[in-house]
Amino acid sequence: MTGMFNVAMNGTVHKQILVVEDEKDIAQLLQLHLSECCEQVVCAPDGQEGLRLALEQQWDLIILDLRLPGISGLDICRHLRSTQSYVPILMLTAKSTELDRVLGLEIGADDYVTKPFSVQELVARVKAIFRRCDALALHRGQNDGSARIEHGNLALDLEKRQVLLSGQTVELTAREFDLLHHFAAHPGRVFSRAQLLDSVWGYGHEGYEHTVNSHINRLRAKIEPDPAQPSLILTVWGVGYRFGN
Ligand code: CA
């Protein structure tokens, strides 16, 4: 799969990562290991600096600690999503705070890693995020930038990662878009929550089926004419969900 990466002469990929983490040891560890595979890794030691850098430059990924001095990771994530920034966000959360984890995913983080984590696991997660992004970019390239999925009055522009409902833009988080894209690319097919976690979130999310439910509820609130009587993303009782008829 590494063939999908844009590989530079020295074997690193042309990716820029921002790490917002106040614990120096963790920040240094991440910088050390991610620098082996990525072109640029910049660390910010607090929330203000993290938010400033996040907004100032284009990043391929932001790794965001939740507990930060100044502005919290959740607030940074919320702010970035409210500015319609769809940069992938990987959250670092403490083991004891499942609430943070769930909340983080719900406000638009793409993935999370629980502290203490193994560097290998974190690097694997980072590569999985890049693979998803690169696969999408490749797909766009193959479709000459005009890839589009239409279903009734709903249209997905895969190049711009934009969703239009009766011609009006619908603001989705990166994960909501990926989820809708997955459904719309397979109309009529039934997916279990575990299958959706696997396909849309990637590996390592066993046991987080409720994350799927909450994302689908938010997606329905944004795209369904009547979220209480869904007509696009349908519940298949006891199995999961399917898109369309
Ligand atoms: Ca911290």
Residues whose N, C-alpha, C, O or C-beta is under 5 A from the ligand:
A	BS01	CA	D22 E23 D65 R67 L68
